[in-house]
Amino acid sequence: MVRRRILLARGRDNQRIETLLVDLAQKHLENFEDHWRPMLERAGAEDKFWDWVVKKRISLSSDNFESYAIEHEGMTQGLMAIETQWHRSQIDRRNRIVYVQAIASAPWNRKVIQARPKLRGVGTALLLFARQRSWELGYEGRVGLHALPGAESFYDDQNMADYGPDPERENLTYFEYGRFQR
């Protein structure tokens, strides 16, 4: 059971706010359906149709899938689903990576939806946790993912290597963190 304190920045004044990163639970799924999805649909967000219930079900039924949430004051602020055994690095195929299947920040934390996000750093914190999981698994911080078009600049800003469109994954751009030097 995961329960880690994560510091994020409050959008209005940049004050550090303590949040929790935890295993994805039913209340997070309900927050997504009841609060996130209506806002995502109104905004036309690319991830509005993601099915987090299925992602959670997969993580419960298979040891190599994990799902997490960041929560603050009883509300889900971010979600992430990862795969931990089947994916290999695009840099060196001998190396395993943690593969981020899905990562999302609550709509009220996205600049493209809300001019002044309530919390900043949610996506960055989730990616950092994926790197930590990679270290824990012996993968030396290697993490990969396929980005939705609207999120590509975020991964560029995170200094992930851009490997371009992947024709096997709907031409989504593949990004990867290589071995992390501690």
GUKOL-855594 format. One record per residue (C-alpha): residue number from 1; residue in three letters; chain; x, y, z. Coordinates in nm, 4 decimals. Example, Ala and Ser with C-alpha at 12.3 -4.5 7.8 and 13.67 -1.06 7.14 Angstrom:
BEGIN
+-----+-----+----+----------+----------+----------+
:   i :  aa : ch :       xx :       yy :       zz :
+-----+-----+----+----------+----------+----------+
:   1 : ALA :  A :   1.2300 :  -0.4500 :   0.7800 :
:   2 : SER :  A :   1.3670 :  -0.1060 :   0.7140 :
+-----+-----+----+----------+----------+----------+
END
This chain:
BEGIN
+-----+-----+----+----------+----------+----------+
:   i :  aa : ch :       xx :       yy :       zz :
+-----+-----+----+----------+----------+----------+
:   1 : MET :  A :   0.0000 :   0.0000 :   0.0000 :
:   2 : VAL :  A :   0.1473 :   0.3315 :  -0.1111 :
:   3 : ARG :  A :   0.1098 :   0.6470 :   0.0949 :
:   4 : ARG :  A :   0.3641 :   0.9208 :   0.0237 :
:   5 : ARG :  A :   0.3597 :   1.2890 :   0.1011 :
:   6 : ILE :  A :   0.4020 :   1.5079 :  -0.2058 :
:   7 : LEU :  A :   0.4578 :   1.8827 :  -0.1999 :
:   8 : LEU :  A :   0.2816 :   2.0800 :  -0.4734 :
:   9 : ALA :  A :   0.2443 :   2.4534 :  -0.5305 :
:  10 : ARG :  A :  -0.0872 :   2.6290 :  -0.4759 :
:  11 : GLY :  A :  -0.1674 :   2.8170 :  -0.7952 :
:  12 : ARG :  A :  -0.2835 :   3.1468 :  -0.6473 :
:  13 : ASP :  A :   0.0240 :   3.2187 :  -0.4311 :
:  14 : ASN :  A :   0.2802 :   2.9455 :  -0.5019 :
:  15 : GLN :  A :   0.2635 :   2.8308 :  -0.1380 :
:  16 : ARG :  A :   0.3751 :   2.4711 :  -0.0834 :
:  17 : ILE :  A :   0.0846 :   2.2390 :  -0.0119 :
:  18 : GLU :  A :   0.1189 :   1.8868 :   0.1253 :
:  19 : THR :  A :  -0.0759 :   1.6265 :  -0.0713 :
:  20 : LEU :  A :  -0.0776 :   1.2463 :  -0.0650 :
:  21 : LEU :  A :   0.0133 :   0.9992 :  -0.3352 :
:  22 : VAL :  A :  -0.1822 :   0.6787 :  -0.2716 :
:  23 : ASP :  A :  -0.3013 :   0.3658 :  -0.4453 :
:  24 : LEU :  A :  -0.5952 :   0.4388 :  -0.6747 :
:  25 : ALA :  A :  -0.9180 :   0.3685 :  -0.4847 :
:  26 : GLN :  A :  -1.2918 :   0.3774 :  -0.5499 :
:  27 : LYS :  A :  -1.3257 :   0.7360 :  -0.4228 :
:  28 : HIS :  A :  -1.0742 :   0.8515 :  -0.6861 :
:  29 : LEU :  A :  -1.2749 :   0.6814 :  -0.9600 :
:  30 : GLU :  A :  -1.5888 :   0.8527 :  -0.8304 :
:  31 : ASN :  A :  -1.4102 :   1.1910 :  -0.8253 :
:  32 : PHE :  A :  -1.3086 :   1.1364 :  -1.1870 :
:  33 : GLU :  A :  -1.6599 :   1.0474 :  -1.3003 :
:  34 : ASP :  A :  -1.8465 :   1.3063 :  -1.0927 :
:  35 : HIS :  A :  -1.6091 :   1.6040 :  -1.1048 :
:  36 : TRP :  A :  -1.3381 :   1.5580 :  -1.3676 :
:  37 : ARG :  A :  -1.5271 :   1.4097 :  -1.6609 :
:  38 : PRO :  A :  -1.7905 :   1.6870 :  -1.6959 :
:  39 : MET :  A :  -1.5159 :   1.9526 :  -1.6978 :
:  40 : LEU :  A :  -1.2990 :   1.7513 :  -1.9380 :
:  41 : GLU :  A :  -1.5921 :   1.7064 :  -2.1762 :
:  42 : ARG :  A :  -1.6784 :   2.0780 :  -2.1695 :
:  43 : ALA :  A :  -1.3138 :   2.1632 :  -2.2383 :
:  44 : GLY :  A :  -1.2836 :   1.9032 :  -2.5148 :
:  45 : ALA :  A :  -0.9831 :   1.7480 :  -2.3390 :
:  46 : GLU :  A :  -0.8109 :   1.4610 :  -2.5175 :
:  47 : ASP :  A :  -0.8390 :   1.2320 :  -2.2150 :
:  48 : LYS :  A :  -1.2105 :   1.2877 :  -2.1489 :
:  49 : PHE :  A :  -1.2995 :   0.9307 :  -2.2496 :
:  50 : TRP :  A :  -1.0301 :   0.7487 :  -2.0544 :
:  51 : ASP :  A :  -1.1769 :   0.4692 :  -1.8467 :
:  52 : TRP :  A :  -1.0037 :   0.4745 :  -1.5098 :
:  53 : VAL :  A :  -1.2336 :   0.1992 :  -1.3793 :
:  54 : VAL :  A :  -1.0830 :  -0.0390 :  -1.6359 :
:  55 : LYS :  A :  -0.7302 :   0.0820 :  -1.5536 :
:  56 : LYS :  A :  -0.7925 :   0.0114 :  -1.1840 :
:  57 : ARG :  A :  -0.9447 :  -0.3302 :  -1.2602 :
:  58 : ILE :  A :  -0.6349 :  -0.4234 :  -1.4631 :
:  59 : SER :  A :  -0.4041 :  -0.3149 :  -1.1809 :
:  60 : LEU :  A :  -0.5988 :  -0.5326 :  -0.9373 :
:  61 : SER :  A :  -0.5824 :  -0.8394 :  -1.1616 :
:  62 : SER :  A :  -0.2168 :  -0.8292 :  -1.2684 :
:  63 : ASP :  A :   0.1041 :  -0.7818 :  -1.0690 :
:  64 : ASN :  A :   0.2713 :  -0.5773 :  -1.3419 :
:  65 : PHE :  A :   0.0093 :  -0.3003 :  -1.3537 :
:  66 : GLU :  A :  -0.0173 :  -0.0327 :  -1.0852 :
:  67 : SER :  A :  -0.2436 :   0.2688 :  -1.0450 :
:  68 : TYR :  A :  -0.2093 :   0.5744 :  -0.8228 :
:  69 : ALA :  A :  -0.3788 :   0.8982 :  -0.7262 :
:  70 : ILE :  A :  -0.2722 :   1.2262 :  -0.5714 :
:  71 : GLU :  A :  -0.5305 :   1.3636 :  -0.3318 :
:  72 : HIS :  A :  -0.5714 :   1.6856 :  -0.1391 :
:  73 : GLU :  A :  -0.8538 :   1.7838 :   0.0951 :
:  74 : GLY :  A :  -1.0599 :   1.4821 :  -0.0070 :
:  75 : MET :  A :  -1.0394 :   1.5467 :  -0.3813 :
:  76 : THR :  A :  -0.8407 :   1.3631 :  -0.6465 :
:  77 : GLN :  A :  -0.5804 :   1.5935 :  -0.8013 :
:  78 : GLY :  A :  -0.3994 :   1.3497 :  -1.0317 :
:  79 : LEU :  A :  -0.4134 :   0.9933 :  -1.1636 :
:  80 : MET :  A :  -0.1546 :   0.7583 :  -1.3116 :
:  81 : ALA :  A :  -0.1494 :   0.3991 :  -1.4396 :
:  82 : ILE :  A :   0.1829 :   0.2253 :  -1.5077 :
:  83 : GLU :  A :   0.3081 :  -0.1087 :  -1.6393 :
:  84 : THR :  A :   0.6244 :  -0.2407 :  -1.4758 :
:  85 : GLN :  A :   0.7528 :  -0.5515 :  -1.6590 :
:  86 : TRP :  A :   0.6707 :  -0.5748 :  -2.0293 :
:  87 : HIS :  A :   0.8229 :  -0.2610 :  -2.1819 :
:  88 : ARG :  A :   1.1780 :  -0.2026 :  -2.3019 :
:  89 : SER :  A :   1.3754 :   0.1156 :  -2.3530 :
:  90 : GLN :  A :   1.3856 :   0.2716 :  -2.6991 :
:  91 : ILE :  A :   1.7403 :   0.3809 :  -2.6153 :
:  92 : ASP :  A :   1.8688 :   0.0306 :  -2.5403 :
:  93 : ARG :  A :   1.6255 :  -0.2610 :  -2.5870 :
:  94 : ARG :  A :   1.8101 :  -0.4619 :  -2.3209 :
:  95 : ASN :  A :   1.6794 :  -0.2307 :  -2.0487 :
:  96 : ARG :  A :   1.3346 :  -0.2492 :  -1.8942 :
:  97 : ILE :  A :   1.1360 :   0.0642 :  -1.8200 :
:  98 : VAL :  A :   0.8333 :   0.1673 :  -1.6234 :
:  99 : TYR :  A :   0.5781 :   0.2453 :  -1.8933 :
: 100 : VAL :  A :   0.3223 :   0.5159 :  -1.8126 :
: 101 : GLN :  A :  -0.0049 :   0.3981 :  -1.9654 :
: 102 : ALA :  A :  -0.1990 :   0.7036 :  -1.8546 :
: 103 : ILE :  A :  -0.1288 :   1.0148 :  -1.6522 :
: 104 : ALA :  A :  -0.3694 :   1.2990 :  -1.5840 :
: 105 : SER :  A :  -0.4033 :   1.6083 :  -1.3731 :
: 106 : ALA :  A :  -0.7446 :   1.7250 :  -1.2532 :
: 107 : PRO :  A :  -0.9016 :   1.9767 :  -1.4940 :
: 108 : TRP :  A :  -0.8786 :   2.2595 :  -1.2381 :
: 109 : ASN :  A :  -0.5005 :   2.2017 :  -1.2261 :
: 110 : ARG :  A :  -0.4490 :   2.2467 :  -1.6022 :
: 111 : LYS :  A :  -0.3540 :   2.5861 :  -1.7448 :
: 112 : VAL :  A :  -0.5324 :   2.5046 :  -2.0716 :
: 113 : ILE :  A :  -0.8608 :   2.4612 :  -1.8826 :
: 114 : GLN :  A :  -0.8232 :   2.7000 :  -1.5897 :
: 115 : ALA :  A :  -0.6104 :   3.0142 :  -1.6280 :
: 116 : ARG :  A :  -0.4858 :   2.9948 :  -1.2698 :
: 117 : PRO :  A :  -0.4609 :   2.6272 :  -1.1720 :
: 118 : LYS :  A :  -0.5522 :   2.5370 :  -0.8149 :
: 119 : LEU :  A :  -0.2400 :   2.3203 :  -0.7778 :
: 120 : ARG :  A :   0.0735 :   2.3167 :  -0.9885 :
: 121 : GLY :  A :   0.3174 :   2.0297 :  -1.0302 :
: 122 : VAL :  A :   0.0759 :   1.7355 :  -1.0256 :
: 123 : GLY :  A :   0.1973 :   1.5810 :  -1.3532 :
: 124 : THR :  A :   0.5596 :   1.6428 :  -1.2613 :
: 125 : ALA :  A :   0.5090 :   1.4746 :  -0.9227 :
: 126 : LEU :  A :   0.3487 :   1.1713 :  -1.0875 :
: 127 : LEU :  A :   0.6360 :   1.1404 :  -1.3359 :
: 128 : LEU :  A :   0.8861 :   1.1683 :  -1.0511 :
: 129 : PHE :  A :   0.7058 :   0.8869 :  -0.8719 :
: 130 : ALA :  A :   0.7216 :   0.6738 :  -1.1896 :
: 131 : ARG :  A :   1.0998 :   0.7321 :  -1.1911 :
: 132 : GLN :  A :   1.1170 :   0.6315 :  -0.8251 :
: 133 : ARG :  A :   0.9254 :   0.3111 :  -0.9024 :
: 134 : SER :  A :   1.1712 :   0.2479 :  -1.1856 :
: 135 : TRP :  A :   1.4603 :   0.2736 :  -0.9364 :
: 136 : GLU :  A :   1.2819 :   0.0469 :  -0.6889 :
: 137 : LEU :  A :   1.2409 :  -0.2133 :  -0.9644 :
: 138 : GLY :  A :   1.6079 :  -0.1921 :  -1.0665 :
: 139 : TYR :  A :   1.5446 :  -0.0045 :  -1.3951 :
: 140 : GLU :  A :   1.7665 :   0.2909 :  -1.3001 :
: 141 : GLY :  A :   1.4970 :   0.5570 :  -1.3421 :
: 142 : ARG :  A :   1.3979 :   0.4626 :  -1.6967 :
: 143 : VAL :  A :   1.0407 :   0.5649 :  -1.7830 :
: 144 : GLY :  A :   0.8602 :   0.5781 :  -2.1179 :
: 145 : LEU :  A :   0.5201 :   0.6850 :  -2.2485 :
: 146 : HIS :  A :   0.3217 :   0.7803 :  -2.5569 :
: 147 : ALA :  A :   0.1900 :   1.1366 :  -2.5298 :
: 148 : LEU :  A :  -0.1402 :   1.2786 :  -2.6380 :
: 149 : PRO :  A :  -0.0712 :   1.5617 :  -2.8861 :
: 150 : GLY :  A :  -0.1780 :   1.8333 :  -2.6420 :
: 151 : ALA :  A :   0.0657 :   1.7049 :  -2.3773 :
: 152 : GLU :  A :   0.3809 :   1.6835 :  -2.5902 :
: 153 : SER :  A :   0.5132 :   2.0222 :  -2.4769 :
: 154 : PHE :  A :   0.4723 :   1.9136 :  -2.1139 :
: 155 : TYR :  A :   0.7015 :   1.6145 :  -2.1692 :
: 156 : ASP :  A :   0.9474 :   1.8333 :  -2.3593 :
: 157 : ASP :  A :   0.9495 :   2.0644 :  -2.0556 :
: 158 : GLN :  A :   1.0199 :   1.7610 :  -1.8355 :
: 159 : ASN :  A :   1.3363 :   1.6958 :  -2.0425 :
: 160 : MET :  A :   1.2152 :   1.3605 :  -2.1687 :
: 161 : ALA :  A :   1.3792 :   1.2472 :  -2.4931 :
: 162 : ASP :  A :   1.1389 :   1.2757 :  -2.7902 :
: 163 : TYR :  A :   1.1541 :   0.9734 :  -3.0238 :
: 164 : GLY :  A :   0.8874 :   1.1016 :  -3.2592 :
: 165 : PRO :  A :   0.5582 :   0.9516 :  -3.3769 :
: 166 : ASP :  A :   0.5123 :   0.5784 :  -3.3260 :
: 167 : PRO :  A :   0.3122 :   0.4255 :  -3.6162 :
: 168 : GLU :  A :   0.2307 :   0.1244 :  -3.3969 :
: 169 : ARG :  A :   0.0607 :   0.3508 :  -3.1401 :
: 170 : GLU :  A :  -0.1667 :   0.5742 :  -3.3499 :
: 171 : ASN :  A :   0.1332 :   0.7972 :  -3.4341 :
: 172 : LEU :  A :   0.1469 :   0.9233 :  -3.0764 :
: 173 : THR :  A :   0.4878 :   1.0674 :  -2.9930 :
: 174 : TYR :  A :   0.7038 :   0.8423 :  -2.7772 :
: 175 : PHE :  A :   0.8981 :   1.0014 :  -2.4900 :
: 176 : GLU :  A :   1.1473 :   0.8409 :  -2.2589 :
: 177 : TYR :  A :   1.3664 :   0.9165 :  -1.9600 :
: 178 : GLY :  A :   1.6902 :   0.7248 :  -1.9900 :
: 179 : ARG :  A :   1.9060 :   0.6050 :  -1.7037 :
: 180 : PHE :  A :   1.8994 :   0.8588 :  -1.4247 :
: 181 : GLN :  A :   2.2286 :   0.9529 :  -1.2612 :
: 182 : ARG :  A :   2.1786 :   0.9770 :  -0.8854 :
+-----+-----+----+----------+----------+----------+
END
